[in-house]
């Protein structure tokens, strides 16, 4: 999610915050809207908009990975050192994903089933994918080769997804491991609400390829032109997806545009590329670069606010009754979640690196209370 980058890049933070807010919106309306509001076109549009924040979030993890590895290379770090550091970071995020599932299971008692412990969520996906990107960047050492390999892997994952979900399912694996590939969970068929490697990790590898381009010598020197090319490439990818989808030649026996189709992956990739170009323009020439930016702030602590907001939207501490709200009340709840997570993010950045000072202050409280 939010890997520690050597230097913060404003528009990357803003985009990460934009993705987080998009997930707030999707989760809040999905969790809280009920009755006629849940059958409304408003609800359907909020869920359709949810096809962008998650791919953007995962895509940005690839861009950040390219930033980190590129910085380490410039500082003279060996390929083995880069691999070990990034692989360990991926393992840490995977461990956090597993810990998150344990937390949700414990707080969900006595209703949460044990199978929830093995649910493949976005943190699990990003952790596994970062480890895979570490290996890919270790296998080839030059920036150009890294970018080409990452793009090829992204394309390969996208093309294989329809097969991994249907005729080539790895059913020989236990369901909790198979779920990492196609999201079957324990249902025996892939579940579109999970985050398996196929197709979701393709967005991270596509982000990795773009990251190596963005932080290359030419793009770093002519950043606006590079982002403009990315925006144009996004438009091209979107229309290319329309062409492929309408083409009579079908490569797969089962065609599911909204879940496994490479055409849908290409369409979402095009939208993500366009959002990234627009985010850069907003932060450089628009209001995104003026004064305090809530989205930049949230982007700096994206892992924390993602983790915490889930419990207050879907979990035991939900601030509103599930699937019982009108559009107005759910929107009010969304505003509360946004402001609360923004406050949490600010507190986190203000206290980061001051744990010893804060601990000493806490230890002095009893003395102050007793008048000593």
Secondary structure, 3 states (H helix, E strand, C coil): CCCCCCCCCHHHHHHHHHHHHHHHHHHHHHHHECHHHHHCHHHHHHHHHHHHHHHHHHHHHHHHHHHHHHHHHHCCCCHHHHHHHHHHHHHHHHHHHHHHHHHHHHHCCCCCCHHHHHCCCHHHHHHHHHHHHHHHHHHCCCHHHHHHHHHHHHHHHHHHHHHHHCCCCCCCCCHHHHHHHHCCCCCCCCCCCCCCHHHHHHHHHHHHHHHHHHCCHHHHHCHHHHHHHHHHHHHHHHHHHHHHHHCCCCCCCCCCCCCCCHHHHHHHHHHHHHHHHHHHHHHHHCHHHCCCCHHHHHHHCHHHHHHHHHHHHCCCCCCCCCCCECHHHHHHHHHHHHHHHHHHHHHHHHHCCCHHHHHHHHHHHHHHHHCC
